[in-house]
Amino acid sequence: MLNFIGGILGLILGVGVAWRRGGNAMDMLHYAAVFGLVGFVLGAFAMLVVPPPA
């Protein structure tokens, strides 16, 4: 579940970064894709490292 949360937060962060840099729609899509993938991988890694709640 953390990987999906990380992916969604990455998408939002990517669009925000591209928008602040004055990018067009394709820039926003590109940044969202890259940040989304990074967030997804970090979330998957966090699921392996962080123990589940008891």
Secondary structure as GFF3:
##gff-version 3
##sequence-region A 1 54
A	DSSP	alpha_helix	2	20	.	.	.	ID=ss1
A	DSSP	alpha_helix	25	49	.	.	.	ID=ss2
###
